[in-house]
Amino acid sequence: MAKHDLSTEELQALDNKFIHPWESMESVGDAERTVLERSDGIYVYDSDGNKLIDGPAGMWCVNIGHRRKEMADTVSDQIMKLGYASPWDMTNGVAPQLAKELAKRAPGDLNHVFFTTGGSTAVDSALRFVQYYNNYRGKPDKKIILAQEMGYHGSTFLGGSVSGKPKDKNFLDFASELVHHLPCPHPYFRKPGQTVDDFLEEKIAHLERTIASLGPENIAVMIAEPVLASGGVIVPPDGYYPRCKAICAANDILFIADEVVTAFGRLGHWFASEDEFGFVPDLITTAKGLTSAYIPMGALLISDRLIREFTEGESTGAYFANGFTYSGHPVAAAAALKNIEIIEREGLLDKVRNDTGPYFQQRLRELEDIAMVTEVRGRGLMGAVDCINAEGQDAAGREIAYEIGARIDAHCQALGLIVRPLISMCVMSPPLTIEREQIDDMISILRQGIERAQEDIIAEGLWKPK
């Protein structure tokens, strides 16, 4: 039976045999998820024909927008030329070219590229490489990983272990003995009367105390997202990352910038670490916008300095026994090269940096006049509108917060906009191809969705404005 012969209800019933990421296991089989059937530009269409603005760009990833014919042609042509090649003892004609293009755009001396299947495996490979590097140097005790509360780094065992979102920890095991989480660098939660500068000094002092307490000889690496994306688009204070990187370097601690979300134009740069935040990491992980999600792919970029310790070292027989069947997949590499070409040809980095990014942030902040909105934050084409923040409240307060997020989501979708609800936060990261008029449409619908949810909970006595 052809896909288009099935009704929405039949598709939803089939879908309930499929366990989704972040699935509530208590209600497996009971969901009625929206079924997306087609897409075009910044829009997707559901199985009932409704047109929706793709507010999250899929999952922070469809950077060049949907339904690009030249991308489809590139993928098709590469499949017909060479659909697969083993990455172990051979290479292909596409992946090396992609590695060259990534190195050319990366900050500092991050010129060595290790290809993976996505963001989670890029993070896992980065952490394994750091362990391998210190073992090779004769420092096997340097194993502790510094990470951040509310950071997110993927779903592999190590990626999940370094992630710091409490809800993601339910009933799962982690390498807890390897990880130390630093306080979230979110200035909104500074103490009453505390300035942002004082908040910054507090977080830096905490890092220094942590290193002294754990011992730099035991700490291998710090991993951080330039903007904590899934934690709620949290932007640390200016200067936070350059100072963290300098402290780590002074203590022989490597620094991984997790740019799975922030690279490839999301903030108007190929990579955000140096151009947006002023520091050069030792390793960078990326995925999502690398191919604009047309084909799954991830990459780990490694400093030449680290690689030289192996190539110029005295030890023999050192090989990095880590990799994937689909590392450097020729079809994915072709998609990534075409993606880079499109971003460059259409001037999308400059557009985000100097036009749509600032305009998006300006329009988002207009929502601060809604009583239920507690904070609006973001950078480039990443934004979050926080409603009745549940931090520090009791269980009843948290339940209300989740209900608010769900209601805003439902109202917005009925009006023609997909948002990504995170508790009571509305997270937005539209395709880089979005125009100002489409941003206006997004913000107009989002305002209506939040205001309607606010009316709901006031009418039901769940909340009232102060």
C-alpha positions in Angstrom: 0.0 0.0 0.0 1.4 3.4 -1.0 2.1 5.9 1.8 -0.4 8.4 0.4 -3.2 5.8 0.6 -3.0 5.8 4.4 -5.1 8.2 6.5 -3.5 10.3 9.3 -5.1 8.0 11.8 -3.7 4.9 10.2 -0.2 6.5 10.0 -0.4 7.5 13.7 -1.4 3.9 14.6 1.6 2.5 12.7 3.8 5.2 14.3 2.9 4.0 17.8 4.8 0.8 17.0 7.9 3.0 16.7 9.6 4.1 19.9 10.6 7.7 19.5 13.6 9.5 21.1 12.6 10.9 24.5 9.5 8.7 24.6 7.4 8.4 27.7 7.5 4.7 28.2 4.4 4.8 30.4 2.3 5.9 27.4 3.9 3.9 24.5 1.2 3.3 21.9 -1.0 6.2 22.9 0.5 9.1 21.0 -1.2 11.1 18.3 1.8 12.8 16.7 1.6 15.2 13.9 2.5 13.4 10.6 4.7 15.5 8.3 4.3 14.6 4.6 6.2 17.2 2.7 8.2 20.5 3.0 9.4 23.5 1.1 11.7 26.3 2.2 10.9 27.2 5.8 7.6 25.3 5.7 6.4 21.8 6.4 3.0 20.3 5.6 1.2 17.7 7.7 -0.8 14.8 6.5 -4.0 16.8 6.6 -2.5 19.5 4.4 -1.8 22.1 7.0 1.0 24.5 6.3 3.4 25.1 9.2 6.4 27.4 9.7 9.3 25.1 10.8 10.3 27.1 13.8 13.0 24.8 15.1 14.4 24.0 11.5 13.7 20.3 12.3 16.0 20.0 15.3 18.3 23.1 14.9 19.5 21.5 11.6 17.7 22.3 8.3 19.9 25.4 7.9 19.5 25.9 4.1 15.8 25.1 4.2 13.7 22.2 2.9 13.4 20.8 -0.6 16.5 22.0 -2.3 16.6 20.3 -5.7 20.3 20.8 -6.2 20.8 18.9 -2.9 18.6 16.1 -4.2 20.5 16.0 -7.5 23.9 16.0 -5.7 22.9 13.1 -3.5 21.4 11.2 -6.4 24.5 11.8 -8.6 26.8 10.6 -5.8 24.8 7.4 -5.2 25.0 6.6 -8.9 28.7 7.3 -8.9 29.8 5.7 -5.6 27.2 5.0 -2.9 29.6 3.7 -0.3 33.3 3.0 0.4 34.9 1.4 3.5 36.6 4.1 5.6 39.1 1.7 7.2 41.8 0.9 4.6 40.4 3.0 1.7 39.2 6.5 1.1 36.8 8.0 -1.5 37.0 11.0 -3.7 34.6 13.2 -1.7 35.5 13.0 2.0 39.0 14.3 1.7 37.7 17.3 -0.2 35.2 17.9 2.6 37.9 17.6 5.2 39.9 20.3 3.3 36.9 22.7 3.3 36.2 22.2 7.0 39.8 22.8 8.0 39.9 25.9 5.8 36.9 27.4 7.8 37.9 26.1 11.3 39.6 28.4 13.8 43.2 28.1 14.8 45.0 25.0 13.8 42.1 22.6 13.9 43.0 21.1 10.6 42.5 17.3 11.2 39.0 16.0 10.7 37.5 12.7 12.0 34.1 11.9 10.4 31.3 10.4 12.4 27.6 9.6 11.9 26.2 12.6 13.9 26.6 14.9 16.9 26.4 12.2 19.6 29.1 10.1 17.9 31.2 13.2 17.3 31.1 14.0 21.0 31.8 10.4 22.0 34.8 10.3 19.6 36.2 13.6 21.0 36.0 12.3 24.6 37.6 9.0 23.6 40.3 10.8 21.7 41.1 12.8 24.8 41.3 9.7 26.9 43.5 8.0 24.3 45.7 11.1 24.1 46.4 11.2 27.8 47.0 7.4 28.0 49.5 7.8 25.1 51.3 10.6 27.0 51.7 8.4 30.1 49.0 10.3 32.1 46.3 7.6 32.6 45.0 9.4 35.7 43.9 12.4 33.7 40.3 11.2 33.1 37.8 13.6 34.7 35.6 15.5 32.3 34.3 19.0 33.3 30.9 19.7 31.8 28.0 22.1 32.6 24.7 21.8 34.2 22.0 22.2 31.5 24.5 21.3 28.8 23.5 18.7 26.2 26.0 16.6 24.3 24.2 13.6 22.9 22.8 10.1 23.6 25.9 7.9 23.5 27.1 6.6 26.9 29.8 9.3 27.2 27.8 12.0 25.5 24.9 11.3 27.9 27.2 11.2 30.8 28.6 14.7 30.2 25.1 16.1 29.5 23.7 18.1 32.4 19.9 18.2 31.9 18.3 16.5 34.9 15.3 15.1 33.1 17.5 13.2 30.7 18.9 11.2 33.6 15.8 9.2 34.4 16.6 5.5 35.0 19.7 5.5 32.8 23.3 4.7 33.8 26.2 7.0 33.2 29.9 7.2 33.6 29.4 9.4 36.7 32.8 8.7 38.1 34.4 10.4 35.1 32.3 13.6 35.1 32.1 16.7 37.2 29.3 19.2 36.3 30.0 22.9 36.8 27.1 25.3 37.6 25.1 26.5 34.6 26.5 29.9 33.4 23.0 31.4 33.0 23.1 35.1 34.1 19.3 35.1 34.7 19.8 33.1 37.9 22.4 35.4 39.5 21.8 36.4 43.1 19.6 39.4 43.9 21.6 42.5 43.4 24.5 40.6 41.7 25.8 42.2 38.5 26.5 40.1 35.4 30.2 40.9 35.9 30.1 39.6 39.5 28.2 36.6 38.3 31.0 36.0 35.7 33.7 36.3 38.4 31.8 33.8 40.6 31.7 31.2 37.8 35.3 31.6 37.0 36.3 31.4 40.6 34.2 28.2 40.9 36.1 26.7 38.0 39.4 27.5 39.5 38.4 26.0 42.9 37.1 22.9 41.2 40.4 22.3 39.3 42.4 22.9 42.5 40.1 20.5 44.5 40.0 17.7 41.9 43.6 18.2 40.9 44.7 19.3 37.4 46.6 16.0 37.1 43.3 14.2 37.2 41.3 16.4 34.8 41.4 15.7 31.1 39.1 18.1 29.4 36.3 20.6 29.7 33.4 20.3 27.2 30.9 23.1 26.6 28.4 24.4 24.0 29.1 28.1 23.0 25.3 28.5 23.5 23.6 25.9 25.7 21.0 25.0 23.1 18.8 22.2 24.4 19.2 23.6 27.9 17.2 26.6 26.8 19.4 28.8 24.5 21.5 29.9 27.4 24.2 32.5 26.5 27.0 32.8 29.1 28.3 36.2 30.0 30.8 37.9 27.7 34.3 36.7 28.3 33.3 33.5 30.1 34.7 31.0 27.5 38.0 32.8 26.8 38.7 32.8 30.5 37.7 29.1 30.9 39.9 28.1 28.0 42.9 30.0 29.4 42.5 28.5 32.8 42.2 25.0 31.3 45.3 25.6 29.1 47.3 26.7 32.1 46.4 23.4 33.8 47.1 21.1 30.9 43.3 20.5 30.4 42.0 20.3 26.9 38.8 22.2 25.8 36.1 20.8 23.5 33.7 23.2 21.9 30.5 21.3 21.1 29.3 23.2 18.0 26.8 20.6 16.8 24.2 23.4 16.9 26.1 26.7 16.7 28.3 25.9 13.6 27.4 26.4 9.9 25.6 29.7 10.2 23.3 29.4 13.2 25.1 32.4 14.7 26.3 33.8 11.3 29.7 32.1 11.2 31.0 28.8 10.0 32.1 28.2 13.6 31.1 30.3 16.5 33.9 29.6 19.1 36.4 32.2 17.9 34.3 34.6 15.7 31.4 35.0 18.2 32.9 34.1 21.6 36.6 34.9 21.2 38.4 31.6 22.0 40.0 28.7 20.0 39.3 25.3 21.4 41.5 22.2 21.1 38.7 20.2 19.5 35.4 21.0 17.9 32.4 18.7 17.4 29.9 19.5 14.7 26.9 17.9 12.9 23.3 19.1 12.1 24.0 22.1 9.9 27.0 20.3 8.4 24.7 18.8 5.8 21.6 20.8 6.8 20.2 17.4 7.8 19.7 16.1 4.3 22.0 13.2 5.1 23.2 12.2 8.7 26.8 13.2 9.3 29.1 14.5 12.1 32.7 15.5 12.4 35.4 16.0 15.0 38.0 18.6 14.3 41.3 18.2 16.1 44.2 20.6 16.7 47.4 20.0 14.7 49.3 20.4 18.0 47.6 17.3 19.5 48.2 15.2 16.3 51.9 16.1 16.2 52.4 14.5 19.6 51.6 11.2 17.9 53.3 11.8 14.6 56.5 13.1 16.2 56.3 10.8 19.3 58.6 7.9 20.1 55.9 5.3 20.9 55.1 2.8 18.2 51.9 1.0 17.4 49.6 3.8 18.5 46.4 3.8 16.5 43.0 5.3 17.3 40.7 2.3 17.4 37.5 4.2 17.1 35.3 4.7 14.1 32.1 3.9 12.3 30.9 2.0 9.3 29.7 5.2 7.8 32.6 7.5 8.7 33.3 9.8 5.8 30.3 8.3 3.8 30.7 9.6 0.2 27.0 10.5 -0.1 27.0 12.4 3.2 30.2 14.2 2.2 28.8 15.2 -1.1 25.8 16.6 0.6 28.0 18.5 3.1 30.1 20.0 0.2 26.9 21.1 -1.6 25.5 22.6 1.6 28.7 24.6 2.1 28.5 25.8 -1.5 24.9 26.9 -1.0 25.6 28.7 2.2 28.5 30.5 0.6 26.8 31.3 -2.7 23.7 32.7 -1.1 25.6 34.8 1.5 23.7 33.2 4.4 26.4 33.8 7.0 26.4 37.5 6.3 22.6 37.5 6.2 22.2 35.9 9.6 25.0 38.0 11.1 23.9 41.4 9.8 20.3 41.2 8.9 17.9 38.4 9.9 19.7 37.5 13.1 19.6 40.9 14.7 16.0 41.4 13.4 14.9 38.0 14.8 16.4 39.0 18.2 14.7 42.4 18.1 11.3 41.0 17.3 11.6 38.2 19.9 12.3 40.7 22.7 9.0 42.5 21.9 7.3 39.5 23.6 8.7 40.6 27.0 5.6 42.7 27.4 3.4 39.6 27.9 2.8 39.0 31.6 3.6 35.3 31.5 7.0 35.9 29.8 9.9 36.0 32.3 12.9 36.2 29.9 13.7 36.4 26.2 17.2 35.4 25.2 19.2 34.3 22.2 21.9 35.0 19.7 21.8 34.9 15.9 19.0 32.6 14.7 18.6 30.9 18.1 16.1 32.2 20.6 14.1 31.2 23.7 11.0 32.7 25.3 10.8 31.6 28.9 7.4 31.6 30.5 6.9 31.3 34.3 10.3 29.8 34.8 10.0 26.7 37.1 13.5 26.9 38.6 13.3 26.2 42.3 9.5 25.6 42.5 7.8 22.6 43.9 6.4 19.6 42.0 3.1 21.4 41.4 4.9 24.4 40.0 6.8 22.2 37.6 3.7 20.5 36.4 2.2 23.8 35.6 5.3 24.8 33.7 5.1 21.6 31.5 1.4 22.3 30.9 2.2 25.8 29.8 4.7 24.6 27.2 2.3 22.0 25.8 -0.5 24.6 25.5 1.7 27.2 23.8 2.8 24.4 21.4 -0.7 23.4 20.6 -2.0 26.9 20.1 0.9 27.8 17.9 0.6 24.7 15.7 -3.1 25.4 15.3 -2.1 28.9 14.0 0.6 27.6 11.7 3.8 27.5 13.6 5.9 24.6 15.0 7.8 25.5 18.2 9.9 23.3 20.4 8.5 23.4 23.9 11.1 22.8 26.6 9.2 22.8 29.9 7.7 26.3 29.8 10.2 27.6 27.2 9.5 28.2 23.5 12.7 27.5 21.6 13.1 28.8 18.0 15.9 28.2 15.4 14.4 28.7 12.0 16.2 27.9 8.7 18.9 30.4 7.7 16.9 31.2 4.6 14.1 32.9 6.5 13.2 36.4 5.4 12.1 39.3 7.6 8.4 39.0 6.6 8.5 35.4 7.6 10.1 36.3 11.0 7.2 38.7 11.4 4.8 35.9 10.8 6.6 33.7 13.3 6.6 36.3 16.1 2.9 37.2 15.4 1.9 33.5 15.8 4.1 33.0 18.8 2.6 36.0 20.5 -0.9 34.7 19.9 0.0 31.2 21.1 1.6 32.5 24.4 -1.3 34.9 25.0 -3.9 32.2 24.4 -2.1 29.8 26.8 -1.9 32.6 29.3 -5.7 33.2 29.0 -6.2 29.4 29.5 -4.3 29.1 32.7 -5.7 32.3 34.2 -9.3 31.1 33.5 -8.6 27.8 35.1 -7.0 29.3 38.2 -3.6 27.7 37.6 -1.8 31.1 37.6 -2.4 34.8 37.9 -0.2 37.7 37.0 1.6 39.4 39.9 
